[in-house]
């Protein structure tokens, strides 16, 4: 008896879920889409508006803000290049210092042939 009661409850919940799914697919979503079209997408979330209304390929051309100029980009690249050059100079100086320290250690140990 308990098993039949559980099966009936499960079956009833499945019927209810199936009814709601069909109602949404047949009535709600088409109505929502038509009302959204009638209001130019005002009733849709931004993601749906973008997917259904925005033309393909526009995103590629609008990647930069409108107020950025070529000169500003050139200046940013120049600053980044100078910063990178400073870092390279620092690393080269550190490597030179490390090589001198290794040579000094080798001299103290009496071995001169390792780094030469």
MOPAC internal coordinates of N, CA, C and O (Angstrom, degrees):
PM7 1SCF
backbone

  N    0.0000 0     0.00 0     0.00 0    0    0    0
  C    1.4467 1     0.00 0     0.00 0    1    0    0
  C    1.5289 1   111.07 1     0.00 0    2    1    0
  O    1.2310 1   120.69 1   137.71 1    3    2    1
  N    1.3289 1   116.28 1   -42.29 1    3    2    1
  C    1.4668 1   120.27 1  -179.08 1    5    3    2
  C    1.5251 1   110.49 1   -63.97 1    6    5    3
  O    1.2310 1   120.47 1   141.56 1    7    6    5
  N    1.3252 1   116.71 1   -38.44 1    7    6    5
  C    1.4608 1   121.13 1  -179.28 1    9    7    6
  C    1.5229 1   110.84 1   -65.27 1   10    9    7
  O    1.2310 1   120.06 1   137.77 1   11   10    9
  N    1.3287 1   117.48 1   -42.23 1   11   10    9
  C    1.4636 1   120.66 1   178.39 1   13   11   10
  C    1.5229 1   111.18 1   -64.34 1   14   13   11
  O    1.2310 1   120.33 1   141.90 1   15   14   13
  N    1.3410 1   116.97 1   -38.10 1   15   14   13
  C    1.4604 1   120.05 1   178.82 1   17   15   14
  C    1.5225 1   110.59 1   -64.40 1   18   17   15
  O    1.2310 1   120.26 1   138.47 1   19   18   17
  N    1.3408 1   117.11 1   -41.53 1   19   18   17
  C    1.4655 1   120.79 1   178.32 1   21   19   18
  C    1.5219 1   111.36 1   -66.31 1   22   21   19
  O    1.2310 1   120.29 1   138.41 1   23   22   21
  N    1.3323 1   117.05 1   -41.59 1   23   22   21
  C    1.4587 1   121.06 1   178.82 1   25   23   22
  C    1.5171 1   111.09 1   -62.74 1   26   25   23
  O    1.2310 1   120.30 1   139.24 1   27   26   25
  N    1.3360 1   117.03 1   -40.76 1   27   26   25
  C    1.4649 1   120.50 1   179.76 1   29   27   26
  C    1.5371 1   110.15 1   -65.51 1   30   29   27
  O    1.2310 1   120.19 1   138.96 1   31   30   29
  N    1.3080 1   117.24 1   -41.04 1   31   30   29
  C    1.4592 1   120.41 1   178.58 1   33   31   30
  C    1.5200 1   111.46 1   -64.80 1   34   33   31
  O    1.2310 1   121.06 1   138.60 1   35   34   33
  N    1.3252 1   115.59 1   -41.40 1   35   34   33
  C    1.4640 1   120.13 1   178.19 1   37   35   34
  C    1.5151 1   109.85 1   -64.02 1   38   37   35
  O    1.2310 1   120.89 1   134.82 1   39   38   37
  N    1.3430 1   115.90 1   -45.18 1   39   38   37
  C    1.4548 1   120.71 1  -179.57 1   41   39   38
  C    1.5271 1   110.65 1   -61.79 1   42   41   39
  O    1.2310 1   120.43 1   136.82 1   43   42   41
  N    1.3265 1   116.79 1   -43.18 1   43   42   41
  C    1.4643 1   120.96 1  -179.91 1   45   43   42
  C    1.5277 1   110.75 1   -63.33 1   46   45   43
  O    1.2310 1   120.02 1   139.26 1   47   46   45
  N    1.3224 1   117.57 1   -40.74 1   47   46   45
  C    1.4623 1   119.82 1   179.19 1   49   47   46
  C    1.5261 1   111.15 1   -67.25 1   50   49   47
  O    1.2310 1   120.12 1   143.59 1   51   50   49
  N    1.3179 1   117.37 1   -36.41 1   51   50   49
  C    1.4651 1   120.57 1   177.75 1   53   51   50
  C    1.5275 1   110.72 1   -66.74 1   54   53   51
  O    1.2310 1   120.56 1   139.56 1   55   54   53
  N    1.3403 1   116.54 1   -40.44 1   55   54   53
  C    1.4618 1   119.83 1   178.28 1   57   55   54
  C    1.5254 1   109.62 1   -62.62 1   58   57   55
  O    1.2310 1   120.37 1   137.43 1   59   58   57
  N    1.3209 1   116.89 1   -42.57 1   59   58   57
  C    1.4691 1   121.50 1  -179.96 1   61   59   58
  C    1.5353 1   110.76 1   -63.85 1   62   61   59
  O    1.2310 1   120.32 1   135.28 1   63   62   61
  N    1.3384 1   117.00 1   -44.72 1   63   62   61
  C    1.4652 1   120.52 1   178.13 1   65   63   62
  C    1.5273 1   110.91 1   -62.20 1   66   65   63
  O    1.2310 1   120.79 1   137.84 1   67   66   65
  N    1.3319 1   116.10 1   -42.16 1   67   66   65
  C    1.4595 1   120.44 1   179.97 1   69   67   66
  C    1.5305 1   110.47 1   -63.66 1   70   69   67
  O    1.2310 1   120.22 1   138.89 1   71   70   69
  N    1.3228 1   117.19 1   -41.11 1   71   70   69
  C    1.4608 1   121.38 1   178.92 1   73   71   70
  C    1.5298 1   110.40 1   -63.17 1   74   73   71
  O    1.2310 1   119.92 1   134.45 1   75   74   73
  N    1.3249 1   117.76 1   -45.55 1   75   74   73
  C    1.4667 1   121.39 1  -178.96 1   77   75   74
  C    1.5307 1   110.66 1   -64.12 1   78   77   75
  O    1.2310 1   120.58 1   139.82 1   79   78   77
  N    1.3211 1   116.49 1   -40.18 1   79   78   77
  C    1.4634 1   120.66 1   178.84 1   81   79   78
  C    1.5278 1   110.21 1   -62.33 1   82   81   79
  O    1.2310 1   120.51 1   132.79 1   83   82   81
  N    1.3083 1   116.62 1   -47.21 1   83   82   81
  C    1.4643 1   120.23 1  -179.97 1   85   83   82
  C    1.5256 1   111.00 1   -64.65 1   86   85   83
  O    1.2310 1   120.34 1   138.67 1   87   86   85
  N    1.3318 1   116.96 1   -41.33 1   87   86   85
  C    1.4635 1   120.87 1   178.61 1   89   87   86
  C    1.5303 1   110.11 1   -59.27 1   90   89   87
  O    1.2310 1   120.90 1   134.96 1   91   90   89
  N    1.3365 1   115.89 1   -45.04 1   91   90   89
  C    1.4627 1   119.88 1  -179.95 1   93   91   90
  C    1.5213 1   110.96 1   -62.83 1   94   93   91
  O    1.2310 1   120.40 1   136.58 1   95   94   93
  N    1.3269 1   116.83 1   -43.42 1   95   94   93
  C    1.4671 1   120.41 1  -177.22 1   97   95   94
  C    1.5232 1   112.66 1   -71.39 1   98   97   95
  O    1.2310 1   120.19 1   144.54 1   99   98   97
  N    1.3154 1   117.24 1   -35.46 1   99   98   97
  C    1.4626 1   120.11 1  -173.76 1  101   99   98
  C    1.5255 1   111.97 1   -90.81 1  102  101   99
  O    1.2310 1   119.65 1   142.94 1  103  102  101
  N    1.3236 1   118.27 1   -37.06 1  103  102  101
  C    1.4592 1   120.52 1  -173.18 1  105  103  102
  C    1.5353 1   112.41 1  -109.65 1  106  105  103
  O    1.2310 1   120.16 1   124.25 1  107  106  105
  N    1.3228 1   117.30 1   -55.75 1  107  106  105
  C    1.4591 1   120.65 1  -170.09 1  109  107  106
  C    1.5308 1   113.30 1   -66.89 1  110  109  107
  O    1.2310 1   119.65 1   125.10 1  111  110  109
  N    1.3341 1   118.28 1   -54.90 1  111  110  109
  C    1.4647 1   120.35 1  -174.91 1  113  111  110
  C    1.5287 1   112.67 1   -63.40 1  114  113  111
  O    1.2310 1   118.60 1   133.62 1  115  114  113
  N    1.3279 1   120.28 1   -46.38 1  115  114  113
  C    1.4732 1   117.82 1   177.01 1  117  115  114
  C    1.5333 1   112.75 1   -60.79 1  118  117  115
  O    1.2310 1   120.09 1   140.19 1  119  118  117
  N    1.3313 1   117.43 1   -39.81 1  119  118  117
  C    1.4630 1   120.45 1   177.69 1  121  119  118
  C    1.5201 1   110.62 1   -63.29 1  122  121  119
  O    1.2310 1   120.53 1   135.91 1  123  122  121
  N    1.3101 1   116.58 1   -44.09 1  123  122  121
  C    1.4667 1   122.05 1   179.11 1  125  123  122
  C    1.5287 1   110.73 1   -61.36 1  126  125  123
  O    1.2310 1   120.60 1   136.32 1  127  126  125
  N    1.3286 1   116.45 1   -43.68 1  127  126  125
  C    1.4706 1   119.90 1   179.20 1  129  127  126
  C    1.5304 1   111.06 1   -64.80 1  130  129  127
  O    1.2310 1   119.85 1   135.80 1  131  130  129
  N    1.3381 1   117.89 1   -44.20 1  131  130  129
  C    1.4595 1   120.26 1   179.97 1  133  131  130
  C    1.5244 1   111.72 1   -65.34 1  134  133  131
  O    1.2310 1   120.14 1   137.21 1  135  134  133
  N    1.3316 1   117.34 1   -42.79 1  135  134  133
  C    1.4680 1   119.59 1   177.15 1  137  135  134
  C    1.5258 1   110.84 1   -64.06 1  138  137  135
  O    1.2310 1   120.42 1   142.95 1  139  138  137
  N    1.3359 1   116.80 1   -37.05 1  139  138  137
  C    1.4625 1   120.28 1   176.83 1  141  139  138
  C    1.5170 1   111.85 1   -63.82 1  142  141  139
  O    1.2310 1   120.48 1   138.24 1  143  142  141
  N    1.3292 1   116.69 1   -41.76 1  143  142  141
  C    1.4658 1   119.72 1   176.95 1  145  143  142
  C    1.5214 1   110.88 1   -64.64 1  146  145  143
  O    1.2310 1   120.15 1   138.87 1  147  146  145
  N    1.3310 1   117.33 1   -41.13 1  147  146  145
  C    1.4575 1   121.21 1  -179.17 1  149  147  146
  C    1.5308 1   111.78 1   -64.57 1  150  149  147
  O    1.2310 1   120.44 1   150.17 1  151  150  149
  N    1.3418 1   116.76 1   -29.83 1  151  150  149
  C    1.4699 1   120.53 1  -179.69 1  153  151  150
  C    1.5225 1   111.79 1  -101.89 1  154  153  151
  O    1.2310 1   120.16 1  -161.97 1  155  154  153
  N    1.3139 1   117.30 1    18.03 1  155  154  153
  C    1.4740 1   123.26 1  -179.78 1  157  155  154
  C    1.5281 1   111.79 1    56.77 1  158  157  155
  O    1.2310 1   120.63 1  -142.36 1  159  158  157
  N    1.3054 1   116.40 1    37.64 1  159  158  157
  C    1.4618 1   120.96 1   175.31 1  161  159  158
  C    1.5056 1   115.06 1    85.60 1  162  161  159
  O    1.2310 1   119.67 1  -174.42 1  163  162  161
  N    1.3317 1   118.23 1     5.58 1  163  162  161
  C    1.4754 1   120.74 1  -178.02 1  165  163  162
  C    1.5290 1   112.25 1   -62.89 1  166  165  163
  O    1.2310 1   119.76 1   147.94 1  167  166  165
  N    1.3193 1   118.07 1   -32.06 1  167  166  165
  C    1.4730 1   121.37 1  -178.33 1  169  167  166
  C    1.5279 1   112.83 1   -86.45 1  170  169  167
  O    1.2310 1   120.15 1   179.00 1  171  170  169
  N    1.3050 1   117.33 1    -1.00 1  171  170  169
  C    1.4627 1   121.01 1  -179.69 1  173  171  170
  C    1.5222 1   110.41 1   -98.54 1  174  173  171
  O    1.2310 1   120.36 1   -26.98 1  175  174  173
  N    1.3346 1   116.92 1   153.02 1  175  174  173
  C    1.4711 1   119.18 1   170.50 1  177  175  174
  C    1.5378 1   109.66 1   -67.72 1  178  177  175
  O    1.2310 1   119.98 1   -20.13 1  179  178  177
  N    1.3281 1   117.64 1   159.87 1  179  178  177
  C    1.4800 1   120.29 1  -177.36 1  181  179  178
  C    1.5267 1   113.52 1   -56.75 1  182  181  179
  O    1.2310 1   120.11 1   145.37 1  183  182  181
  N    1.3373 1   117.40 1   -34.63 1  183  182  181
  C    1.4595 1   119.83 1  -178.50 1  185  183  182
  C    1.5242 1   111.35 1   -65.81 1  186  185  183
  O    1.2310 1   120.43 1   138.97 1  187  186  185
  N    1.3295 1   116.79 1   -41.03 1  187  186  185
  C    1.4652 1   120.49 1   179.13 1  189  187  186
  C    1.5283 1   109.32 1   -68.39 1  190  189  187
  O    1.2310 1   120.28 1   137.25 1  191  190  189
  N    1.3331 1   117.06 1   -42.75 1  191  190  189
  C    1.4580 1   121.21 1   177.56 1  193  191  190
  C    1.5268 1   110.56 1   -56.60 1  194  193  191
  O    1.2310 1   121.08 1   133.02 1  195  194  193
  N    1.3097 1   115.54 1   -46.98 1  195  194  193
  C    1.4655 1   119.37 1  -178.36 1  197  195  194
  C    1.5190 1   111.09 1   -63.77 1  198  197  195
  O    1.2310 1   120.36 1   138.12 1  199  198  197
  N    1.3202 1   116.91 1   -41.88 1  199  198  197
  C    1.4639 1   120.89 1  -177.64 1  201  199  198
  C    1.5268 1   111.72 1   -67.42 1  202  201  199
  O    1.2310 1   120.10 1   140.03 1  203  202  201
  N    1.3398 1   117.42 1   -39.97 1  203  202  201
  C    1.4603 1   120.69 1  -173.60 1  205  203  202
  C    1.5259 1   114.22 1   -93.18 1  206  205  203
  O    1.2310 1   119.21 1   153.47 1  207  206  205
  N    1.3253 1   119.11 1   -26.53 1  207  206  205
  C    1.4595 1   120.86 1  -172.80 1  209  207  206
  C    1.5259 1   113.04 1  -106.67 1  210  209  207
  O    1.2310 1   119.66 1   138.30 1  211  210  209
  N    1.3312 1   118.26 1   -41.70 1  211  210  209
  C    1.4646 1   121.16 1  -174.90 1  213  211  210
  C    1.5220 1   109.74 1   -69.75 1  214  213  211
  O    1.2310 1   121.21 1   -47.35 1  215  214  213
  N    1.3299 1   115.30 1   132.65 1  215  214  213
  C    1.4628 1   120.68 1   179.55 1  217  215  214
  C    1.5222 1   110.33 1   -69.65 1  218  217  215
  O    1.2310 1   120.79 1   -33.44 1  219  218  217
  N    1.2793 1   116.09 1   146.56 1  219  218  217
  C    1.4702 1   121.33 1   179.25 1  221  219  218
  C    1.5274 1   109.79 1   -68.52 1  222  221  219
  O    1.2310 1   120.53 1   -37.36 1  223  222  221
  N    1.3281 1   116.59 1   142.64 1  223  222  221
  C    1.4533 1   121.86 1   177.03 1  225  223  222
  C    1.5137 1   113.47 1    94.32 1  226  225  223
  O    1.2310 1   118.94 1   164.86 1  227  226  225
  N    1.3273 1   119.63 1   -15.14 1  227  226  225
  C    1.4560 1   120.76 1   179.68 1  229  227  226
  C    1.5204 1   111.25 1   -68.09 1  230  229  227
  O    1.2310 1   120.11 1   147.32 1  231  230  229
  N    1.3294 1   117.40 1   -32.68 1  231  230  229
  C    1.4546 1   120.56 1  -177.49 1  233  231  230
  C    1.5280 1   111.52 1   -61.69 1  234  233  231
  O    1.2310 1   120.18 1   146.36 1  235  234  233
  N    1.3091 1   117.26 1   -33.64 1  235  234  233
  C    1.4557 1   120.79 1  -176.59 1  237  235  234
  C    1.5277 1   111.70 1   -66.60 1  238  237  235
  O    1.2310 1   119.88 1   147.19 1  239  238  237
  N    1.3227 1   117.83 1   -32.81 1  239  238  237
  C    1.4542 1   121.43 1  -176.45 1  241  239  238
  C    1.5243 1   112.89 1   -87.18 1  242  241  239
  O    1.2310 1   120.01 1   162.88 1  243  242  241
  N    1.3105 1   117.58 1   -17.12 1  243  242  241
  C    1.4558 1   121.42 1  -176.16 1  245  243  242
  C    1.5257 1   112.25 1  -106.49 1  246  245  243
  O    1.2310 1   120.11 1  -143.40 1  247  246  245
  N    1.3234 1   117.40 1    36.60 1  247  246  245
  C    1.4554 1   119.33 1  -177.37 1  249  247  246
  C    1.5193 1   112.68 1   -80.63 1  250  249  247
  O    1.2310 1   119.46 1   155.88 1  251  250  249
  N    1.3198 1   118.63 1   -24.12 1  251  250  249
  C    1.4626 1   121.81 1   179.87 1  253  251  250
  C    1.5226 1   109.89 1  -103.55 1  254  253  251
  O    1.2310 1   120.47 1   -35.71 1  255  254  253
  N    1.3198 1   116.70 1   144.29 1  255  254  253
  C    1.4654 1   118.28 1   173.43 1  257  255  254
  C    1.5210 1   110.63 1   -61.28 1  258  257  255
  O    1.2310 1   120.45 1   -27.75 1  259  258  257
  N    1.3019 1   116.75 1   152.25 1  259  258  257
  C    1.4692 1   121.90 1  -174.47 1  261  259  258
  C    1.5244 1   113.70 1   -66.73 1  262  261  259
  O    1.2310 1   119.84 1   152.99 1  263  262  261
  N    1.3546 1   117.90 1   -27.01 1  263  262  261
  C    1.4607 1   120.21 1  -174.76 1  265  263  262
  C    1.5283 1   113.64 1   -86.97 1  266  265  263
  O    1.2310 1   118.98 1  -177.32 1  267  266  265
  N    1.3115 1   119.55 1     2.68 1  267  266  265
  C    1.4689 1   121.93 1   178.45 1  269  267  266
  C    1.5264 1   108.85 1   -88.14 1  270  269  267
  O    1.2310 1   121.38 1   -49.15 1  271  270  269
  N    1.3367 1   114.97 1   130.85 1  271  270  269
  C    1.4617 1   119.85 1  -179.54 1  273  271  270
  C    1.5239 1   109.18 1  -107.43 1  274  273  271
  O    1.2310 1   121.42 1   -11.18 1  275  274  273
  N    1.3192 1   114.89 1   168.82 1  275  274  273
  C    1.4589 1   120.54 1   178.39 1  277  275  274
  C    1.5267 1   110.31 1   -63.59 1  278  277  275
  O    1.2310 1   120.56 1   143.32 1  279  278  277
  N    1.3186 1   116.54 1   -36.68 1  279  278  277
  C    1.4648 1   120.15 1  -179.99 1  281  279  278
  C    1.5307 1   110.46 1   -63.97 1  282  281  279
  O    1.2310 1   120.59 1   140.06 1  283  282  281
  N    1.3270 1   116.48 1   -39.94 1  283  282  281
  C    1.4675 1   120.00 1   178.88 1  285  283  282
  C    1.5305 1   110.41 1   -64.20 1  286  285  283
  O    1.2310 1   120.50 1   137.33 1  287  286  285
  N    1.3231 1   116.64 1   -42.67 1  287  286  285
  C    1.4627 1   120.19 1   177.92 1  289  287  286
  C    1.5277 1   110.56 1   -63.83 1  290  289  287
  O    1.2310 1   120.33 1   137.96 1  291  290  289
  N    1.3322 1   116.98 1   -42.04 1  291  290  289
  C    1.4611 1   121.15 1   178.93 1  293  291  290
  C    1.5287 1   110.16 1   -60.88 1  294  293  291
  O    1.2310 1   120.43 1   137.52 1  295  294  293
  N    1.3287 1   116.78 1   -42.48 1  295  294  293
  C    1.4575 1   120.97 1   179.59 1  297  295  294
  C    1.5386 1   111.31 1   -64.25 1  298  297  295
  O    1.2310 1   120.47 1   138.05 1  299  298  297
  N    1.3333 1   116.71 1   -41.95 1  299  298  297
  C    1.4641 1   119.94 1   178.28 1  301  299  298
  C    1.5228 1   111.15 1   -63.34 1  302  301  299
  O    1.2310 1   120.61 1   138.93 1  303  302  301
  N    1.3231 1   116.44 1   -41.07 1  303  302  301
  C    1.4722 1   120.04 1   178.55 1  305  303  302
  C    1.5174 1   110.16 1   -64.49 1  306  305  303
  O    1.2310 1   120.17 1   138.80 1  307  306  305
  N    1.3282 1   117.28 1   -41.20 1  307  306  305
  C    1.4637 1   121.56 1   178.91 1  309  307  306
  C    1.5254 1   111.00 1   -62.47 1  310  309  307
  O    1.2310 1   120.11 1   136.27 1  311  310  309
  N    1.3354 1   117.39 1   -43.73 1  311  310  309
  C    1.4660 1   121.39 1   178.93 1  313  311  310
  C    1.5271 1   110.21 1   -63.76 1  314  313  311
  O    1.2310 1   120.28 1   136.53 1  315  314  313
  N    1.3374 1   117.06 1   -43.47 1  315  314  313
  C    1.4639 1   120.79 1   179.52 1  317  315  314
  C    1.5261 1   110.84 1   -64.02 1  318  317  315
  O    1.2310 1   120.77 1   141.58 1  319  318  317
  N    1.3268 1   116.14 1   -38.42 1  319  318  317
  C    1.4673 1   120.84 1   179.23 1  321  319  318
  C    1.5293 1   110.79 1   -65.62 1  322  321  319
  O    1.2310 1   120.60 1   137.06 1  323  322  321
  N    1.3393 1   116.46 1   -42.94 1  323  322  321
  C    1.4698 1   119.87 1   178.54 1  325  323  322
  C    1.5235 1   110.95 1   -64.30 1  326  325  323
  O    1.2310 1   120.32 1   140.03 1  327  326  325
  N    1.3165 1   116.99 1   -39.97 1  327  326  325
  C    1.4590 1   120.92 1   178.54 1  329  327  326
  C    1.5273 1   110.72 1   -63.60 1  330  329  327
  O    1.2310 1   121.01 1   137.30 1  331  330  329
  N    1.3240 1   115.67 1   -42.70 1  331  330  329
  C    1.4704 1   119.87 1   178.84 1  333  331  330
  C    1.5251 1   110.58 1   -64.25 1  334  333  331
  O    1.2310 1   120.04 1   139.08 1  335  334  333
  N    1.3337 1   117.53 1   -40.92 1  335  334  333
  C    1.4684 1   120.60 1   178.57 1  337  335  334
  C    1.5291 1   111.37 1   -63.40 1  338  337  335
  O    1.2310 1   120.15 1   141.48 1  339  338  337
  N    1.3428 1   117.32 1   -38.52 1  339  338  337
  C    1.4643 1   120.52 1   177.35 1  341  339  338
  C    1.5288 1   110.59 1   -63.75 1  342  341  339
  O    1.2310 1   120.81 1   138.46 1  343  342  341
  N    1.3249 1   116.05 1   -41.54 1  343  342  341
  C    1.4749 1   119.49 1   179.27 1  345  343  342
  C    1.5278 1   110.80 1   -64.72 1  346  345  343
  O    1.2310 1   120.63 1   140.43 1  347  346  345
  N    1.3345 1   116.40 1   -39.57 1  347  346  345
  C    1.4691 1   120.16 1   178.64 1  349  347  346
  C    1.5242 1   110.05 1   -64.10 1  350  349  347
  O    1.2310 1   120.35 1   136.95 1  351  350  349
  N    1.3360 1   116.93 1   -43.05 1  351  350  349
  C    1.4640 1   120.61 1   178.36 1  353  351  350
  C    1.5290 1   110.91 1   -61.30 1  354  353  351
  O    1.2310 1   120.54 1   139.78 1  355  354  353
  N    1.3282 1   116.58 1   -40.22 1  355  354  353
  C    1.4673 1   120.70 1   178.95 1  357  355  354
  C    1.5208 1   110.81 1   -64.19 1  358  357  355
  O    1.2310 1   120.41 1   135.88 1  359  358  357
  N    1.3177 1   116.82 1   -44.12 1  359  358  357
  C    1.4714 1   120.38 1   179.41 1  361  359  358
  C    1.5194 1   110.41 1   -64.25 1  362  361  359
  O    1.2310 1   120.17 1   138.03 1  363  362  361
  N    1.3425 1   117.28 1   -41.97 1  363  362  361
  C    1.4666 1   119.72 1   178.43 1  365  363  362
  C    1.5245 1   111.36 1   -62.60 1  366  365  363
  O    1.2310 1   120.21 1   138.84 1  367  366  365
  N    1.3308 1   117.20 1   -41.16 1  367  366  365
  C    1.4655 1   120.58 1   178.48 1  369  367  366
  C    1.5317 1   110.34 1   -65.37 1  370  369  367
  O    1.2310 1   120.24 1   138.83 1  371  370  369
  N    1.3139 1   117.15 1   -41.17 1  371  370  369
  C    1.4666 1   120.53 1   177.39 1  373  371  370
  C    1.5276 1   111.32 1   -62.16 1  374  373  371
  O    1.2310 1   120.64 1   138.59 1  375  374  373
  N    1.3312 1   116.37 1   -41.41 1  375  374  373
  C    1.4721 1   119.80 1   178.86 1  377  375  374
  C    1.5267 1   110.68 1   -64.56 1  378  377  375
  O    1.2310 1   120.42 1   140.29 1  379  378  377
  N    1.3395 1   116.81 1   -39.71 1  379  378  377
  C    1.4594 1   120.43 1   178.24 1  381  379  378
  C    1.5260 1   110.45 1   -63.19 1  382  381  379
  O    1.2310 1   120.71 1   136.53 1  383  382  381
  N    1.3454 1   116.25 1   -43.47 1  383  382  381
  C    1.4668 1   120.37 1   177.74 1  385  383  382
  C    1.5272 1   111.44 1   -62.38 1  386  385  383
  O    1.2310 1   120.52 1   138.52 1  387  386  385
  N    1.3297 1   116.62 1   -41.48 1  387  386  385
  C    1.4684 1   119.80 1   179.65 1  389  387  386
  C    1.5275 1   111.16 1   -64.76 1  390  389  387
  O    1.2310 1   120.49 1   141.29 1  391  390  389
  N    1.3384 1   116.68 1   -38.71 1  391  390  389
  C    1.4594 1   119.85 1   178.70 1  393  391  390
  C    1.5311 1   110.30 1   -64.76 1  394  393  391
  O    1.2310 1   120.33 1   138.31 1  395  394  393
  N    1.3407 1   116.98 1   -41.69 1  395  394  393
  C    1.4643 1   120.29 1   177.84 1  397  395  394
  C    1.5265 1   110.90 1   -63.55 1  398  397  395
  O    1.2310 1   120.59 1   139.86 1  399  398  397
  N    1.3366 1   116.47 1   -40.14 1  399  398  397
  C    1.4670 1   119.58 1   178.43 1  401  399  398
  C    1.5257 1   110.61 1   -64.22 1  402  401  399
  O    1.2310 1   119.63 1   139.85 1  403  402  401
  N    1.3295 1   118.30 1   -40.15 1  403  402  401
  C    1.4675 1   120.72 1   178.13 1  405  403  402
  C    1.5270 1   111.29 1   -65.22 1  406  405  403
  O    1.2310 1   121.04 1   140.48 1  407  406  405
  N    1.3305 1   115.62 1   -39.52 1  407  406  405
  C    1.4733 1   118.48 1   178.06 1  409  407  406
  C    1.5173 1   110.23 1   -63.85 1  410  409  407
  O    1.2310 1   120.09 1   137.93 1  411  410  409
  N    1.3384 1   117.43 1   -42.07 1  411  410  409
  C    1.4678 1   120.87 1   177.83 1  413  411  410
  C    1.5275 1   111.18 1   -62.64 1  414  413  411
  O    1.2310 1   120.42 1   139.73 1  415  414  413
  N    1.3134 1   116.80 1   -40.27 1  415  414  413
  C    1.4765 1   119.94 1   178.05 1  417  415  414
  C    1.5204 1   109.76 1   -64.77 1  418  417  415
  O    1.2310 1   119.94 1   138.59 1  419  418  417
  N    1.3240 1   117.73 1   -41.41 1  419  418  417
  C    1.4552 1   120.85 1   179.45 1  421  419  418
  C    1.5210 1   111.28 1   -64.17 1  422  421  419
  O    1.2310 1   120.43 1   139.59 1  423  422  421
  N    1.3378 1   116.79 1   -40.41 1  423  422  421
  C    1.4589 1   120.60 1   178.41 1  425  423  422
  C    1.5206 1   109.74 1   -62.38 1  426  425  423
  O    1.2310 1   121.02 1   137.01 1  427  426  425
  N    1.3442 1   115.66 1   -42.99 1  427  426  425
  C    1.4648 1   118.81 1   179.41 1  429  427  426
  C    1.5259 1   111.15 1   -64.24 1  430  429  427
  O    1.2310 1   120.30 1   148.63 1  431  430  429
  N    1.3368 1   117.03 1   -31.37 1  431  430  429
  C    1.4607 1   120.04 1  -179.89 1  433  431  430
  C    1.5243 1   111.43 1   -86.29 1  434  433  431
  O    1.2310 1   120.16 1   169.66 1  435  434  433
  N    1.3121 1   117.31 1   -10.34 1  435  434  433
  C    1.4559 1   120.56 1   178.29 1  437  435  434
  C    1.5188 1   113.16 1    86.76 1  438  437  435
  O    1.2310 1   119.52 1  -165.29 1  439  438  437
  N    1.3048 1   118.53 1    14.71 1  439  438  437
  C    1.4700 1   121.24 1   179.29 1  441  439  438
  C    1.5228 1   108.58 1  -116.95 1  442  441  439
  O    1.2310 1   120.41 1   -66.12 1  443  442  441
  N    1.3076 1   116.83 1   113.88 1  443  442  441
  C    1.4665 1   121.40 1  -178.20 1  445  443  442
  C    1.5139 1   112.31 1  -104.53 1  446  445  443
  O    1.2310 1   119.48 1   171.76 1  447  446  445
  N    1.2988 1   118.59 1    -8.24 1  447  446  445
  C    1.4691 1   121.43 1  -170.07 1  449  447  446
  C    1.5443 1   113.90 1   -91.03 1  450  449  447
  O    1.2310 1   118.64 1   175.63 1  451  450  449
  N    1.3115 1   120.20 1    -4.37 1  451  450  449
  C    1.4661 1   121.15 1  -173.19 1  453  451  450
  C    1.5176 1   111.49 1   -72.85 1  454  453  451
  O    1.2310 1   118.39 1   131.50 1  455  454  453
  N    1.3206 1   120.67 1   -48.50 1  455  454  453
  C    1.4648 1   122.05 1  -176.49 1  457  455  454
  C    1.5228 1   113.98 1   -95.45 1  458  457  455
  O    1.2310 1   119.63 1   176.67 1  459  458  457
  N    1.2583 1   118.31 1    -3.33 1  459  458  457
  C    1.4771 1   119.48 1  -178.02 1  461  459  458
  C    1.4971 1   112.57 1   -85.11 1  462  461  459
  O    1.2310 1   120.10 1   180.00 1  463  462  461

